[in-house]
Amino acid sequence: TCNIEYLKPANFEDILKVKTLILSFSKAKIEFKQFIYREKQLLIDSTVVIVSVNTDGKISKMPNEMLEILEHKFCKCGQPARGGNHILDQLISEMPDYPDF
């Protein structure tokens, strides 16, 4: 699924920055928060949920390597690990204009 708020338009030659953060994950799903900026101006605020599927299009478990990377940054419950090496807490406290890349 995808929920997108188009806040302001971008022009063809604009230089845009995309900030993507993982909000949560499970063995078959990842939820992202994405922001698109032109300089310090927030243009798009979106939430994207993706699921892992097999060659038949059926939901399946993500590869162990991917889960290990996610678990390294997050606790096993799929939520951000407090005090971990991430910026989710800071991001939430500074919403909606978080242009510091």
Buried (B, 14 or more C-beta within 10 A) or exposed (E): EEEEEEEEEBEEEEEEEEBEBBBBBBBBBBBBBBBBBBEEEBBBBBBBEBEBEEEEEEEBEBEEEBBEEBBEBBEEEBEBBEEEEBBBEEBEEEEEEBBEE
